Amino acid sequence: MKLVRYGAEGAEKPGIIDADGGIRDLSGHVADINGNTFSPTTLARLAAIDLKSLPLVPAGTRLGSCVARPGNFIAVGLNYADHAAESNMPIPEQPILFNKAPNCVQGPNDVILIPKGSRKADWEVELAIVIGKTALYVDEKDALDYVAGYCVCNDVSEREFQTERGGQWMKGKGSPTFGPLGPWLVMKDEIKDVQNLSMWLDLNGKRVQTGNTKTMIFGVAHIVHYISQFMQLDPGDVITTGTPPGVGMGMKPQVFLKAGDRMDVGIEGLGEQHQVTEAWKG
């Protein structure tokens, strides 16, 4: 099952992807795609629907974030050894955690705004986990039971804010538009092996990132287990899990986003995002 949110920004409706790749309107069955949607009862009810009986959404309709604004948007840093190397940072012994602002979540194809005063805006293709049920002090062997599904995230970052302005990384991670999610939320039963998914990002038509989730330092189960030792994860929370090498900060010479750049971002089985950047106005 692939769930989606579509329509004008701030007025998105819930949808589901049919066998032909079309979007079917789910608003007669659930209010939104959020933590409430992931209860076993609700998911079983949605799975039983004859999708052909649902209204077909017109092709080309805008997609919103595939999950409504989360309570927590948590990120894992330096979770690929080769990305740590290109960042000139040691391989972490435990997951590095930081927050992205929940209100930076947006649709997968929406414009990315380069923040006011930015000089080093960057890209990061990442696998995102969406939590399906309350998780606290979860054993690693049970951790995937707490996952609803997965989606693509572009963990857009401002490197000067992140690494040169003191304090925590979150300063470079939470600007408006820095958290596109989607195009859809793929429920975990559709993913045969989440630790073997190819991933990529193209900048202006050139492949800059190529990776696979099998090279994560800390896998999905460990991440959910680990975070749950320090905080409660609620249904609908999002965890983005790190990026493979090929970010602009790691290039020689370094390359950063400028207005008019295009990013095409994808993960095997989870779909693609397509974004153009604009300079902050005002």
PAKOLLUM-259406 format. One record per residue (C-alpha): residue in three letters; x, y, z. Coordinates in steps of 0.25 Angstrom, whole numbers, padded with zeros to 4 digits, always signed. Layout:
N
alaXYZ...
# end
This chain:
282
met+0000+0000+0000lys+0005+0014-0004leu-0001+0026+0003val-0001+0040-0002arg-0005+0054+0001tyr-0010+0063-0010gly-0015+0077-0013ala-0012+0091-0010glu-0002+0094+0001gly-0009+0094+0014ala-0022+0087+0009glu-0016+0074+0005lys-0025+0062+0004pro-0022+0047+0007gly-0020+0038-0005ile-0015+0024-0009ile-0007+0019-0021asp-0015+0009-0030ala-0009-0002-0038asp-0008+0007-0050gly+0000+0018-0042gly-0012+0027-0041ile-0016+0034-0029arg-0030+0030-0023asp-0037+0040-0013leu-0037+0034+0002ser-0044+0046+0008gly-0057+0038+0010his-0049+0028+0019val-0039+0035+0026ala-0037+0050+0030asp-0022+0051+0027ile-0009+0042+0026asn-0004+0044+0040gly-0002+0036+0053asn-0016+0032+0054thr-0016+0025+0040phe-0006+0015+0045ser-0014+0007+0055pro-0016-0007+0051thr-0031-0005+0050thr-0030+0006+0040leu-0019+0000+0032ala-0027-0013+0030arg-0040-0005+0026leu-0032+0003+0016ala-0026-0010+0010ala-0039-0016+0008ile-0044-0004-0001asp-0047-0007-0015leu-0038+0005-0021lys-0046+0005-0034ser-0058+0010-0025leu-0050+0022-0021pro-0050+0035-0029leu-0038+0037-0038val-0030+0049-0035pro-0026+0057-0048ala-0012+0055-0053gly-0002+0066-0050thr-0009+0070-0036arg+0001+0075-0026leu+0006+0065-0016gly+0008+0069-0002ser+0017+0063+0008cys+0013+0048+0009val+0011+0049+0024ala+0004+0061+0031arg+0013+0070+0039pro+0020+0061+0049gly+0021+0064+0064asn+0036+0060+0063phe+0045+0061+0051ile+0058+0054+0055ala+0071+0052+0047val+0083+0043+0048gly+0096+0049+0044leu+0109+0043+0037asn+0102+0030+0036tyr+0110+0025+0024ala+0125+0023+0026asp+0128+0029+0012his+0120+0042+0015ala+0127+0043+0028ala+0140+0042+0021glu+0137+0053+0011ser+0132+0062+0022asn+0146+0060+0029met+0139+0055+0042pro+0141+0041+0049ile+0132+0030+0048pro+0122+0031+0059glu+0122+0020+0070gln+0107+0023+0073pro+0097+0030+0064ile+0098+0045+0064leu+0084+0051+0066phe+0079+0065+0063asn+0065+0071+0060lys+0059+0077+0047ala+0048+0086+0049pro+0035+0079+0047asn+0030+0092+0039cys+0041+0090+0029val+0033+0078+0024gln+0027+0080+0010gly+0023+0073-0003pro+0033+0065-0011asn+0033+0074-0023asp+0031+0088-0016val+0041+0099-0018ile+0053+0099-0009leu+0056+0113-0003ile+0071+0117-0001pro+0070+0124+0013lys+0073+0138+0015gly+0088+0140+0017ser+0091+0126+0012arg+0104+0123+0005lys+0106+0108+0006ala+0092+0101+0003asp+0094+0086+0001trp+0086+0074-0003glu+0085+0060+0004val+0077+0048-0002glu+0072+0040+0010leu+0063+0029+0014ala+0052+0033+0024ile+0045+0025+0034val+0031+0028+0038ile+0027+0022+0052gly+0014+0014+0053lys+0012+0012+0068thr+0017+0018+0081ala+0032+0013+0083leu+0039+0015+0096tyr+0050+0006+0101val+0049-0003+0089asp+0058-0016+0087glu+0065-0016+0074lys+0059-0029+0070asp+0045-0023+0071ala+0048-0009+0065leu+0043-0011+0051asp+0029-0015+0057tyr+0028+0000+0061val+0030+0005+0047ala+0019+0009+0038gly+0026+0011+0025tyr+0037+0018+0018cys+0039+0030+0008val+0049+0038+0001cys+0055+0051+0008asn+0064+0061+0003asp+0071+0066+0016val+0074+0080+0010ser+0084+0087+0019glu+0092+0100+0020arg+0106+0096+0024glu+0111+0110+0029phe+0099+0110+0038gln+0101+0096+0042thr+0116+0095+0044glu+0122+0109+0045arg+0112+0117+0054gly+0114+0109+0067gly+0104+0101+0075gln+0096+0090+0069trp+0094+0085+0055met+0080+0088+0055lys+0082+0102+0051gly+0086+0098+0037lys+0075+0087+0036gly+0061+0094+0039ser+0059+0105+0030pro+0046+0106+0023thr+0045+0096+0011phe+0057+0088+0016gly+0049+0075+0018pro+0042+0070+0006leu+0036+0056+0008gly+0030+0047-0002pro+0025+0045-0013trp+0017+0035-0005leu+0018+0027+0008val+0021+0012+0004met+0016+0003+0015lys+0027-0006+0021asp+0021-0019+0016glu+0024-0015+0001ile+0039-0013+0004lys+0046-0027+0003asp+0059-0022+0010val+0060-0008+0014gln+0075-0010+0016asn+0077-0012+0001leu+0071+0000-0006ser+0079+0008-0017met+0078+0023-0015trp+0082+0035-0024leu+0082+0050-0026asp+0084+0057-0039leu+0088+0072-0039asn+0084+0079-0052gly+0084+0066-0059lys+0097+0061-0054arg+0098+0049-0044val+0105+0054-0031gln+0100+0044-0021thr+0099+0029-0023gly+0098+0020-0011asn+0090+0008-0004thr+0084+0006+0009lys+0093-0006+0011thr+0104+0003+0014met+0098+0010+0026ile+0106+0009+0039phe+0094+0008+0047gly+0082+0001+0041val+0067+0004+0042ala+0064-0005+0053his+0076+0000+0062ile+0072+0014+0059val+0058+0012+0064his+0063+0004+0076tyr+0074+0014+0079ile+0065+0027+0079ser+0054+0020+0087gln+0064+0019+0099phe+0064+0034+0100met+0050+0039+0096gln+0037+0034+0092leu+0034+0032+0077asp+0019+0034+0074pro+0011+0030+0062gly+0014+0039+0050asp+0028+0043+0055val+0039+0044+0044ile+0053+0039+0045thr+0062+0042+0033thr+0074+0033+0034gly+0087+0039+0027thr+0092+0041+0013pro+0103+0034+0004pro+0114+0042-0001gly+0113+0052-0012val+0108+0065-0005gly+0113+0078-0009met+0121+0081+0004gly+0130+0068+0000met+0133+0072-0014lys+0147+0078-0018pro+0144+0090-0020gln+0132+0090-0012val+0118+0093-0019phe+0106+0099-0013leu+0092+0101-0017lys+0088+0114-0025ala+0075+0119-0030gly+0070+0112-0042asp+0077+0098-0039arg+0069+0086-0040met+0070+0073-0032asp+0064+0060-0036val+0064+0051-0023gly+0060+0036-0023ile+0061+0023-0015glu+0058+0009-0021gly+0043+0005-0018leu+0040+0019-0012gly+0039+0028-0024glu+0045+0041-0028gln+0045+0056-0024his+0048+0067-0033gln+0051+0081-0028val+0056+0095-0033thr+0062+0105-0024glu+0059+0119-0022ala+0065+0131-0014trp+0059+0135-0001lys+0050+0148-0004gly+0048+0158+0006
# end
